[in-house]
Amino acid sequence: MSAADALPKYPPLPAGDVWVFAYGSLMWNPGFEAVESRTALLRGYHRAFCIHSVHYRGTREAPGLVLGLDRGGACRGIAHRIGARAREQVLKYLWDREMIYDAYQVRVLPVFPDGHPPVRAICFVANPDDSFYAGRLSPDHVAEVIRRTTGQSGSNLDYVRETARRLEALGIHSGAVHDVLKRIG
């Protein structure tokens, strides 16, 4: 049985290499080797602090906030190409990492790598029907939550800072990330 078969909510994927769109920690801490990585644009979704984290960046008692792809707008990030040989292992890893709860839905969407034709990429989009979906929050509230929460993987603030560093290195400005950092100081 393949990893894709073992994952009941996983969309059908073509054989061979697979692309994954990264917009948060998968940009700076993917946890796998990509054959190549390119800056890319995803249309129809934007980067937002819309997912409560009770595992990696918060706890049940004090949930943190992590990024999700929420409906509307566009998002610049990284398209990682996973080689066919590592595909099953990487898909299993990503499922175990990103799909602990039902906070995300897995979609295969067109992504537009800079200077290259579009590719279909796995995208972890926010699930608005899940209890971990935070919805639209005020930037001040987001900053306050991020300032005070920590989870298994470290502080929520470190997550935001690392994401900002990677975005800046790529020449990408993200209002969701940079505006929150300005409010935190």
MDTraj code that builds the backbone (N, CA, C; nanometers):
import mdtraj as md
import numpy as np

residues = "MET SER ALA ALA ASP ALA LEU PRO LYS TYR PRO PRO LEU PRO ALA GLY ASP VAL TRP VAL PHE ALA TYR GLY SER LEU MET TRP ASN PRO GLY PHE GLU ALA VAL GLU SER ARG THR ALA LEU LEU ARG GLY TYR HIS ARG ALA PHE CYS ILE HIS SER VAL HIS TYR ARG GLY THR ARG GLU ALA PRO GLY LEU VAL LEU GLY LEU ASP ARG GLY GLY ALA CYS ARG GLY ILE ALA HIS ARG ILE GLY ALA ARG ALA ARG GLU GLN VAL LEU LYS TYR LEU TRP ASP ARG GLU MET ILE TYR ASP ALA TYR GLN VAL ARG VAL LEU PRO VAL PHE PRO ASP GLY HIS PRO PRO VAL ARG ALA ILE CYS PHE VAL ALA ASN PRO ASP ASP SER PHE TYR ALA GLY ARG LEU SER PRO ASP HIS VAL ALA GLU VAL ILE ARG ARG THR THR GLY GLN SER GLY SER ASN LEU ASP TYR VAL ARG GLU THR ALA ARG ARG LEU GLU ALA LEU GLY ILE HIS SER GLY ALA VAL HIS ASP VAL LEU LYS ARG ILE GLY".split()
xyz = np.array([
    [0.0852, -0.1179, 0.0000],
    [0.0000, 0.0000, 0.0000],
    [0.0896, 0.1239, 0.0000],
    [0.0568, 0.2218, -0.0836],
    [0.1353, 0.3443, -0.0897],
    [0.0905, 0.4403, 0.0198],
    [0.1733, 0.5408, 0.0482],
    [0.1367, 0.6422, 0.1482],
    [0.0086, 0.7126, 0.1068],
    [-0.0060, 0.7393, -0.0232],
    [-0.1267, 0.8070, -0.0697],
    [-0.2503, 0.7215, -0.0436],
    [-0.2386, 0.5886, -0.0594],
    [-0.3520, 0.5000, -0.0321],
    [-0.3832, 0.4945, 0.1166],
    [-0.2819, 0.5087, 0.1996],
    [-0.3000, 0.4994, 0.3445],
    [-0.3607, 0.6268, 0.4021],
    [-0.3677, 0.7313, 0.3231],
    [-0.4178, 0.8601, 0.3694],
    [-0.5562, 0.8835, 0.3101],
    [-0.6624, 0.8584, 0.3855],
    [-0.7963, 0.8578, 0.3282],
    [-0.8436, 0.9889, 0.2690],
    [-0.7920, 1.1026, 0.3135],
    [-0.8390, 1.2310, 0.2627],
    [-0.7445, 1.2881, 0.1576],
    [-0.6469, 1.2108, 0.1178],
    [-0.5491, 1.2604, 0.0230],
    [-0.6067, 1.2581, -0.1174],
    [-0.5923, 1.3674, -0.1924],
    [-0.6446, 1.3684, -0.3298],
    [-0.5601, 1.2796, -0.4204],
    [-0.6165, 1.2342, -0.5303],
    [-0.5378, 1.1531, -0.6246],
    [-0.4220, 1.2340, -0.6811],
    [-0.3094, 1.1710, -0.6934],
    [-0.1891, 1.2371, -0.7451],
    [-0.1359, 1.1585, -0.8631],
    [-0.0815, 1.2282, -0.9632],
    [-0.0198, 1.1558, -1.0744],
    [0.1061, 1.0847, -1.0261],
    [0.1465, 0.9825, -1.0987],
    [0.2687, 0.9081, -1.0654],
    [0.3899, 0.9986, -1.0840],
    [0.5001, 0.9608, -1.0225],
    [0.6257, 1.0339, -1.0417],
    [0.6479, 1.1409, -0.9373],
    [0.7210, 1.2439, -0.9780],
    [0.7521, 1.3542, -0.8879],
    [0.6238, 1.4239, -0.8441],
    [0.6291, 1.4867, -0.7265],
    [0.5134, 1.5595, -0.6743],
    [0.5630, 1.6939, -0.6203],
    [0.4816, 1.7968, -0.6367],
    [0.5135, 1.9303, -0.5879],
    [0.4364, 1.9578, -0.4593],
    [0.4986, 2.0319, -0.3681],
    [0.4358, 2.0739, -0.2427],
    [0.4550, 2.2246, -0.2320],
    [0.3451, 2.2970, -0.2027],
    [0.3540, 2.4411, -0.1868],
    [0.3762, 2.4743, -0.0399],
    [0.4808, 2.5525, -0.0125],
    [0.5178, 2.5918, 0.1234],
    [0.4936, 2.7405, 0.1424],
    [0.4311, 2.7761, 0.2548],
    [0.4003, 2.9170, 0.2819],
    [0.4298, 2.9560, 0.4259],
    [0.4637, 2.8610, 0.5109],
    [0.4962, 2.8851, 0.6512],
    [0.6225, 2.8082, 0.6854],
    [0.6156, 2.7233, 0.7860],
    [0.7361, 2.6522, 0.8322],
    [0.7925, 2.5553, 0.7288],
    [0.7125, 2.5101, 0.6338],
    [0.7674, 2.4236, 0.5286],
    [0.8654, 2.4995, 0.4386],
    [0.8668, 2.6328, 0.4481],
    [0.9656, 2.7109, 0.3726],
    [1.1027, 2.7043, 0.4386],
    [1.1077, 2.7096, 0.5705],
    [1.2362, 2.7163, 0.6408],
    [1.2703, 2.5891, 0.7175],
    [1.1753, 2.4989, 0.7333],
    [1.1994, 2.3730, 0.8023],
    [1.1163, 2.2634, 0.7362],
    [1.1464, 2.2319, 0.6084],
    [1.0611, 2.1357, 0.5398],
    [1.0699, 1.9943, 0.5983],
    [1.1873, 1.9549, 0.6463],
    [1.2006, 1.8202, 0.7021],
    [1.2191, 1.7130, 0.5961],
    [1.2440, 1.7525, 0.4732],
    [1.2682, 1.6581, 0.3643],
    [1.3577, 1.7258, 0.2618],
    [1.4201, 1.6456, 0.1767],
    [1.5045, 1.6976, 0.0680],
    [1.4181, 1.7151, -0.0552],
    [1.4212, 1.8326, -0.1104],
    [1.3520, 1.8576, -0.2361],
    [1.4513, 1.8457, -0.3506],
    [1.4059, 1.7947, -0.4635],
    [1.4889, 1.7890, -0.5834],
    [1.5178, 1.9315, -0.6292],
    [1.4176, 2.0173, -0.6165],
    [1.4340, 2.1593, -0.6459],
    [1.3271, 2.2368, -0.5709],
    [1.3560, 2.3640, -0.5503],
    [1.2620, 2.4540, -0.4835],
    [1.2624, 2.5860, -0.5593],
    [1.1419, 2.6381, -0.5859],
    [1.1289, 2.7624, -0.6605],
    [1.0274, 2.8528, -0.5920],
    [1.0533, 2.9831, -0.5919],
    [0.9493, 3.0740, -0.5451],
    [0.8311, 3.0607, -0.6411],
    [0.7112, 3.0728, -0.5850],
    [0.5920, 3.0463, -0.6650],
    [0.4728, 3.1239, -0.6100],
    [0.3707, 3.1357, -0.6923],
    [0.2475, 3.2047, -0.6568],
    [0.1309, 3.1066, -0.6586],
    [0.0510, 3.1119, -0.5541],
    [-0.0747, 3.0372, -0.5469],
    [-0.1866, 3.1398, -0.5495],
    [-0.2801, 3.1239, -0.6393],
    [-0.3945, 3.2152, -0.6490],
    [-0.5162, 3.1534, -0.5809],
    [-0.5983, 3.2409, -0.5224],
    [-0.7228, 3.1957, -0.4615],
    [-0.7150, 3.1744, -0.3112],
    [-0.5942, 3.1841, -0.2542],
    [-0.5725, 3.1676, -0.1102],
    [-0.4679, 3.2688, -0.0650],
    [-0.4776, 3.3096, 0.0592],
    [-0.3783, 3.4001, 0.1165],
    [-0.3256, 3.3420, 0.2478],
    [-0.2056, 3.3838, 0.2853],
    [-0.1409, 3.3408, 0.4093],
    [-0.2054, 3.4165, 0.5246],
    [-0.2508, 3.3426, 0.6274],
    [-0.3168, 3.4066, 0.7424],
    [-0.2921, 3.3254, 0.8688],
    [-0.2852, 3.3956, 0.9816],
    [-0.2797, 3.3281, 1.1115],
    [-0.4226, 3.2885, 1.1467],
    [-0.4637, 3.1734, 1.0970],
    [-0.6036, 3.1325, 1.1100],
    [-0.6192, 2.9921, 1.1665],
    [-0.5103, 2.9323, 1.2132],
    [-0.5143, 2.7966, 1.2681],
    [-0.4639, 2.7993, 1.4123],
    [-0.5464, 2.7496, 1.5040],
    [-0.5024, 2.7344, 1.6431],
    [-0.4067, 2.6157, 1.6507],
    [-0.2964, 2.6338, 1.7212],
    [-0.1978, 2.5270, 1.7395],
    [-0.1954, 2.4856, 1.8861],
    [-0.2289, 2.3607, 1.9115],
    [-0.2234, 2.3080, 2.0483],
    [-0.1144, 2.2023, 2.0601],
    [-0.0344, 2.1908, 1.9575],
    [0.0692, 2.0887, 1.9545],
    [0.2061, 2.1545, 1.9355],
    [0.2305, 2.2079, 1.8166],
    [0.3631, 2.2598, 1.7833],
    [0.3941, 2.3957, 1.8458],
    [0.2999, 2.4884, 1.8476],
    [0.3284, 2.6255, 1.8924],
    [0.2339, 2.6740, 2.0016],
    [0.1677, 2.5822, 2.0664],
    [0.0788, 2.6157, 2.1764],
    [0.0378, 2.4887, 2.2487],
    [-0.0538, 2.5023, 2.3414],
    [-0.1056, 2.3877, 2.4168],
    [-0.2577, 2.3971, 2.4189],
    [-0.3228, 2.2950, 2.4693],
    [-0.4695, 2.3001, 2.4831],
    [-0.5098, 2.4142, 2.5759],
    [-0.4305, 2.4377, 2.6797],
    [-0.4606, 2.5442, 2.7759],
    [-0.4339, 2.6828, 2.7183],
    [-0.3343, 2.6934, 2.6315],
    [-0.2968, 2.8217, 2.5704],
    [-0.2628, 2.7987, 2.4232],
    [-0.3645, 2.7885, 2.3381],
    [-0.3396, 2.7625, 2.1956],
    [-0.2631, 2.8761, 2.1293],
    [-0.1672, 2.8381, 2.0469],
    [-0.0955, 2.9354, 1.9655],
    [-0.1695, 2.9567, 1.8341],
    [-0.1082, 3.0318, 1.7460],
    [-0.1634, 3.0549, 1.6122],
    [-0.0553, 3.0285, 1.5086],
    [-0.0896, 2.9508, 1.4075],
    [0.0028, 2.9248, 1.2974],
    [-0.0661, 2.9621, 1.1672],
    [0.0137, 2.9647, 1.0634],
    [-0.0361, 3.0059, 0.9336],
    [-0.1171, 2.8967, 0.8656],
    [-0.2149, 2.9413, 0.7917],
    [-0.2926, 2.8562, 0.7033],
    [-0.3160, 2.9318, 0.5746],
    [-0.3547, 2.8598, 0.4730],
    [-0.3974, 2.9233, 0.3491],
    [-0.5476, 2.9409, 0.3598],
    [-0.5913, 3.0655, 0.3718],
    [-0.7336, 3.0952, 0.3840],
    [-0.7853, 3.1438, 0.2489],
    [-0.9125, 3.1279, 0.2270],
    [-0.9729, 3.1587, 0.0974],
    [-0.9598, 3.3064, 0.0598],
    [-0.9352, 3.3271, -0.0698],
    [-0.9289, 3.4613, -0.1255],
    [-0.7870, 3.5131, -0.1395],
    [-0.7660, 3.5970, -0.2392],
    [-0.6359, 3.6606, -0.2564],
    [-0.5348, 3.5703, -0.3241],
    [-0.4090, 3.5890, -0.2876],
    [-0.2990, 3.5117, -0.3450],
    [-0.1881, 3.5012, -0.2411],
    [-0.0995, 3.4064, -0.2613],
    [0.0100, 3.3831, -0.1669],
    [0.1361, 3.3475, -0.2435],
    [0.2453, 3.4164, -0.2096],
    [0.3766, 3.3797, -0.2640],
    [0.4472, 3.2939, -0.1611],
    [0.5083, 3.1881, -0.2093],
    [0.5806, 3.0959, -0.1225],
    [0.6823, 3.0186, -0.2037],
    [0.7009, 2.8933, -0.1676],
    [0.7983, 2.8073, -0.2353],
    [0.7281, 2.6809, -0.2827],
    [0.7551, 2.6435, -0.4073],
    [0.7113, 2.5135, -0.4594],
    [0.8312, 2.4197, -0.4504],
    [0.8157, 2.3141, -0.3694],
    [0.9205, 2.2121, -0.3555],
    [0.8831, 2.0930, -0.4438],
    [0.9773, 2.0472, -0.5243],
    [0.9534, 1.9260, -0.6040],
    [1.0171, 1.8072, -0.5324],
    [0.9355, 1.7074, -0.5056],
    [0.9800, 1.5851, -0.4387],
    [0.9989, 1.4789, -0.5462],
    [1.1161, 1.4194, -0.5485],
    [1.1452, 1.3165, -0.6474],
    [1.0634, 1.1901, -0.6254],
    [1.0401, 1.1174, -0.7332],
    [0.9579, 0.9966, -0.7292],
    [1.0109, 0.8949, -0.6276],
    [1.1416, 0.8837, -0.6132],
    [1.1991, 0.7848, -0.5197],
    [1.1653, 0.8154, -0.3742],
    [1.1581, 0.9431, -0.3392],
    [1.1307, 0.9829, -0.2008],
    [0.9827, 1.0118, -0.1775],
    [0.9054, 1.0055, -0.2805],
    [0.7650, 1.0466, -0.2764],
    [0.6851, 0.9830, -0.1627],
    [0.6849, 0.8535, -0.1523],
    [0.6029, 0.7850, -0.0516],
    [0.6457, 0.8236, 0.0901],
    [0.7752, 0.8261, 0.1126],
    [0.8276, 0.8619, 0.2444],
    [0.7925, 1.0063, 0.2799],
    [0.8081, 1.0980, 0.1850],
    [0.7793, 1.2398, 0.2103],
    [0.6293, 1.2619, 0.2306],
    [0.5462, 1.1975, 0.1506],
    [0.4016, 1.2118, 0.1685],
    [0.3592, 1.1640, 0.3070],
    [0.4132, 1.0520, 0.3503],
    [0.3810, 1.0009, 0.4846],
    [0.4266, 1.1001, 0.5909],
    [0.5494, 1.1510, 0.5767],
    [0.6027, 1.2494, 0.6707],
    [0.5138, 1.3737, 0.6761],
    [0.4782, 1.4263, 0.5593],
    [0.3951, 1.5464, 0.5552],
    [0.2581, 1.5226, 0.6173],
    [0.2016, 1.4068, 0.5894],
    [0.0709, 1.3751, 0.6474],
    [0.0814, 1.3693, 0.7997],
    [0.1839, 1.3018, 0.8500],
    [0.2025, 1.2907, 0.9951],
    [0.2264, 1.4279, 1.0581],
    [0.2962, 1.5144, 0.9899],
    [0.3301, 1.6470, 1.0427],
    [0.2132, 1.7444, 1.0337],
    [0.1496, 1.7521, 0.9195],
    [0.0507, 1.8564, 0.8949],
    [-0.0924, 1.8158, 0.9270],
    [-0.1189, 1.6872, 0.9290],
    [-0.2581, 1.6432, 0.9412],
    [-0.2847, 1.5741, 1.0750],
    [-0.2216, 1.6243, 1.1811],
    [-0.2458, 1.5706, 1.3153],
    [-0.3938, 1.5823, 1.3484],
    [-0.4492, 1.6961, 1.3162],
    [-0.5917, 1.7233, 1.3356],
    [-0.6499, 1.7521, 1.1977],
    [-0.7735, 1.7901, 1.1914],
    [-0.8350, 1.8226, 1.0632],
    [-0.8328, 1.9724, 1.0348],
    [-0.7338, 2.0426, 1.0887],
    [-0.7239, 2.1870, 1.0706],
    [-0.6954, 2.2245, 0.9257],
    [-0.6322, 2.1328, 0.8526],
    [-0.6012, 2.1571, 0.7125],
    [-0.6768, 2.0590, 0.6248],
    [-0.7035, 2.1031, 0.5037],
    [-0.7530, 2.0164, 0.3984],
    [-0.6433, 2.0105, 0.2936],
    [-0.6236, 1.8938, 0.2372],
    [-0.5218, 1.8786, 0.1347],
    [-0.5878, 1.8992, -0.0014],
    [-0.5325, 1.9906, -0.0768],
    [-0.5811, 2.0190, -0.2119],
    [-0.4620, 2.0108, -0.3078],
    [-0.4868, 1.9700, -0.4297],
    [-0.3868, 1.9768, -0.5355],
    [-0.4317, 2.0899, -0.6274],
    [-0.3518, 2.1983, -0.6261],
    [-0.3913, 2.3225, -0.6923],
    [-0.2816, 2.3696, -0.7869],
    [-0.3190, 2.4483, -0.8881],
    [-0.2153, 2.5043, -0.9749],
    [-0.1342, 2.6109, -0.9009],
    [-0.0037, 2.5972, -0.9115],
    [0.0910, 2.6906, -0.8514],
    [0.1807, 2.7390, -0.9649],
    [0.2190, 2.8654, -0.9578],
    [0.2926, 2.9273, -1.0674],
    [0.4345, 2.9611, -1.0235],
    [0.5320, 2.8689, -1.0472],
    [0.6716, 2.8984, -1.0135],
    [0.7240, 3.0131, -1.1001],
    [0.8015, 3.1011, -1.0382],
    [0.8561, 3.2163, -1.1101],
    [0.9348, 3.1703, -1.2323],
    [0.8980, 3.2232, -1.3497],
    [0.9715, 3.1959, -1.4722],
    [0.9515, 3.0570, -1.5297],
    [0.8543, 2.9822, -1.4811],
    [0.8315, 2.8455, -1.5277],
    [0.6822, 2.8218, -1.5470],
    [0.6465, 2.7194, -1.6229],
    [0.5044, 2.6879, -1.6406],
    [0.4410, 2.6448, -1.5083],
    [0.3093, 2.6573, -1.4971],
    [0.2420, 2.6156, -1.3733],
    [0.2588, 2.4664, -1.3465],
    [0.2537, 2.4321, -1.2194],
    [0.2571, 2.2919, -1.1760],
    [0.1380, 2.2696, -1.0830],
    [0.0984, 2.1458, -1.0685],
    [-0.0055, 2.1120, -0.9714],
    [0.0669, 2.0693, -0.8439],
    [0.0332, 2.1351, -0.7332],
    [0.1060, 2.1127, -0.6080],
    [0.0103, 2.0793, -0.4948],
    [0.0590, 1.9984, -0.4024],
    [-0.0147, 1.9713, -0.2789],
    [-0.0120, 2.0992, -0.1964],
    [-0.1292, 2.1415, -0.1512],
    [-0.1421, 2.2626, -0.0698],
    [-0.2219, 2.2273, 0.0551],
    [-0.1718, 2.2664, 0.1692],
    [-0.2434, 2.2471, 0.2955],
    [-0.3221, 2.3745, 0.3227],
    [-0.4523, 2.3706, 0.2947],
    [-0.5367, 2.4888, 0.3100],
    [-0.6179, 2.4778, 0.4390],
    [-0.6513, 2.5922, 0.4950],
    [-0.7278, 2.5959, 0.6200],
    [-0.8651, 2.5313, 0.6003],
    [-0.9062, 2.4535, 0.6980],
    [-1.0373, 2.3886, 0.6968],
    [-1.1319, 2.4733, 0.7812],
    [-1.2179, 2.5522, 0.7190],
    [-1.3049, 2.6420, 0.7955],
    [-1.4098, 2.5687, 0.8791],
    [-1.4273, 2.4398, 0.8564],
    [-1.5257, 2.3623, 0.9328],
    [-1.4665, 2.2955, 1.0563],
    [-1.3356, 2.3107, 1.0764],
    [-1.2702, 2.2449, 1.1888],
    [-1.2642, 2.3372, 1.3102],
    [-1.2670, 2.2783, 1.4281],
    [-1.2642, 2.3579, 1.5515],
    [-1.1317, 2.4315, 1.5712],
    [-1.0250, 2.3904, 1.5024],
    [-0.8962, 2.4595, 1.5127],
    [-0.8881, 2.5813, 1.4217],
    [-0.9871, 2.5983, 1.3349],
    [-0.9899, 2.7150, 1.2463],
    [-1.0241, 2.8380, 1.3296],
    [-0.9363, 2.9367, 1.3272],
    [-0.9553, 3.0580, 1.4080],
    [-1.0325, 3.1656, 1.3337],
    [-1.0374, 3.1568, 1.2016],
    [-1.1046, 3.2600, 1.1237],
    [-1.0230, 3.3871, 1.1183],
    [-1.0899, 3.4943, 1.0849],
    [-1.0230, 3.6241, 1.0739],
    [-1.0128, 3.6863, 1.2121],
    [-0.8922, 3.7151, 1.2542],
    [-0.8666, 3.7743, 1.3858],
    [-0.8013, 3.9107, 1.3682],
    [-0.8183, 3.9972, 1.4638],
    [-0.7534, 4.1283, 1.4554],
    [-0.6021, 4.1096, 1.4694],
    [-0.5252, 4.1928, 1.4015],
    [-0.3791, 4.1825, 1.4135],
    [-0.3308, 4.1974, 1.5582],
    [-0.3956, 4.2813, 1.6368],
    [-0.3550, 4.2973, 1.7769],
    [-0.3765, 4.1679, 1.8552],
    [-0.4880, 4.0997, 1.8309],
    [-0.5148, 3.9733, 1.8991],
    [-0.4127, 3.8674, 1.8570],
    [-0.3853, 3.8602, 1.7269],
    [-0.2857, 3.7647, 1.6772],
    [-0.1510, 3.7902, 1.7435],
    [-0.1093, 3.9157, 1.7498],
    [0.0201, 3.9496, 1.8107],
    [0.0238, 3.9092, 1.9572],
    [-0.0839, 3.9328, 2.0310],
    [-0.0879, 3.8974, 2.1729],
    [-0.0770, 3.7460, 2.1926],
    [-0.1483, 3.6692, 2.1120],
    [-0.1415, 3.5227, 2.1228],
    [-0.0004, 3.4753, 2.0910],
    [0.0565, 3.5252, 1.9837],
    [0.1902, 3.4815, 1.9415],
    [0.2954, 3.5202, 2.0447],
    [0.2818, 3.6341, 2.1056],
    [0.3765, 3.6828, 2.2065],
    [0.3851, 3.5878, 2.3265],
    [0.2753, 3.5239, 2.3638],
    [0.2710, 3.4508, 2.4904],
    [0.2622, 3.2984, 2.4797],
    [0.2620, 3.2395, 2.3603],
    [0.2404, 3.0947, 2.3509],
    [0.3648, 3.0190, 2.3074],
    [0.3718, 2.8965, 2.3569],
    [0.4813, 2.8040, 2.3275],
    [0.4246, 2.6635, 2.3214],
    [0.4808, 2.5814, 2.2335],
    [0.4377, 2.4424, 2.2205],
    [0.5574, 2.3502, 2.2106],
    [0.5333, 2.2285, 2.1655],
    [0.6372, 2.1254, 2.1551],
    [0.7562, 2.1676, 2.0696],
    [0.7303, 2.2461, 1.9665],
    [0.8369, 2.2862, 1.8741],
    [0.8988, 2.4211, 1.9087],
    [0.8559, 2.4812, 2.0190],
    [0.9140, 2.6085, 2.0594],
    [0.8108, 2.7184, 2.0653],
    [0.8619, 2.8408, 2.0784],
    [0.7715, 2.9540, 2.0957],
    [0.7025, 2.9904, 1.9652],
    [0.5830, 3.0402, 1.9784],
    [0.5070, 3.0869, 1.8635],
    [0.5808, 3.2032, 1.7962],
    [0.6438, 3.2871, 1.8778],
    [0.7183, 3.4009, 1.8247],
    [0.8362, 3.3551, 1.7386],
    [0.9068, 3.2506, 1.7811],
    [1.0175, 3.1982, 1.6995],
    [0.9670, 3.1503, 1.5637],
    [0.8505, 3.0851, 1.5626],
    [0.7886, 3.0396, 1.4372],
    [0.7660, 3.1585, 1.3434],
    [0.7131, 3.2671, 1.3965],
    [0.6848, 3.3852, 1.3147],
    [0.8159, 3.4488, 1.2679],
    [0.9132, 3.4595, 1.3558],
    [1.0416, 3.5202, 1.3183],
    [1.1120, 3.4397, 1.2093],
    [1.1131, 3.3070, 1.2233],
    [1.1774, 3.2226, 1.1213],
    [1.1061, 3.2343, 0.9876],
    [0.9728, 3.2388, 0.9922],
    [0.8969, 3.2553, 0.8682],
    [0.9288, 3.3896, 0.8044],
    [0.9352, 3.4954, 0.8838],
    [0.9682, 3.6287, 0.8321],
    [1.1079, 3.6304, 0.7715],
    [1.2039, 3.5669, 0.8377],
    [1.3416, 3.5631, 0.7856],
    [1.3459, 3.4973, 0.6483],
    [1.2740, 3.3864, 0.6364],
    [1.2752, 3.3145, 0.5082],
    [1.2059, 3.3963, 0.4000],
    [1.0942, 3.4577, 0.4345],
    [1.0247, 3.5428, 0.3373],
    [1.1138, 3.6571, 0.2915],
    [1.1818, 3.7206, 0.3854],
    [1.2709, 3.8320, 0.3517],
    [1.3852, 3.7856, 0.2623],
    [1.4414, 3.6689, 0.2907],
    [1.5494, 3.6150, 0.2084],
    [1.5022, 3.5893, 0.0653],
    [1.3744, 3.5613, 0.0502],
    [1.3162, 3.5363, -0.0820],
    [1.2654, 3.6643, -0.1485],
    [1.2704, 3.7759, -0.0747],
    [1.2198, 3.9020, -0.1275],
    [1.0683, 3.9104, -0.1287],
    [1.0046, 3.8377, -0.0382],
    [0.8584, 3.8355, -0.0298],
    [0.8156, 3.9125, 0.0939],
    [0.7230, 4.0060, 0.0765],
    [0.6643, 4.0748, 0.1916],
    [0.5272, 4.0144, 0.2163],
    [0.5039, 3.9725, 0.3385],
    [0.3748, 3.9154, 0.3773],
    [0.3151, 4.0017, 0.4868],
    [0.2054, 4.0671, 0.4565],
    [0.1384, 4.1480, 0.5574],
    [0.1048, 4.0686, 0.6814],
    [0.0561, 3.9473, 0.6652],
    [0.0172, 3.8650, 0.7798],
    [0.1330, 3.8453, 0.8755],
    [0.2510, 3.8209, 0.8236],
    [0.3677, 3.7911, 0.9067],
    [0.4356, 3.9196, 0.9537],
    [0.4672, 4.0077, 0.8626],
    [0.5423, 4.1273, 0.8988],
    [0.4625, 4.2255, 0.9849],
    [0.3332, 4.2376, 0.9589],
    [0.2514, 4.3273, 1.0411],
    [0.2441, 4.2791, 1.1851],
    [0.2340, 4.1484, 1.2051],
    [0.2278, 4.0940, 1.3414],
    [0.3606, 4.1183, 1.4131],
    [0.4723, 4.0979, 1.3428],
    [0.6031, 4.1228, 1.4061],
    [0.6181, 4.2687, 1.4478],
    [0.5708, 4.3612, 1.3659],
    [0.5776, 4.5037, 1.4015],
    [0.4980, 4.5307, 1.5296],
    [0.3845, 4.4668, 1.5443],
    [0.3009, 4.4881, 1.6626],
    [0.3651, 4.4288, 1.7874],
    [0.4387, 4.3212, 1.7699],
    [0.5053, 4.2580, 1.8844],
    [0.6251, 4.3408, 1.9283],
    [0.6930, 4.4004, 1.8304],
    [0.8061, 4.4880, 1.8619],
    [0.9376, 4.4202, 1.8664],
])
top = md.Topology()
chain = top.add_chain()
for i, resn in enumerate(residues, 1):
    res = top.add_residue(resn, chain, resSeq=i)
    for name in ("N", "CA", "C"):
        top.add_atom(name, md.element.get_by_symbol(name[0]), res)
traj = md.Trajectory(xyz[None], top)
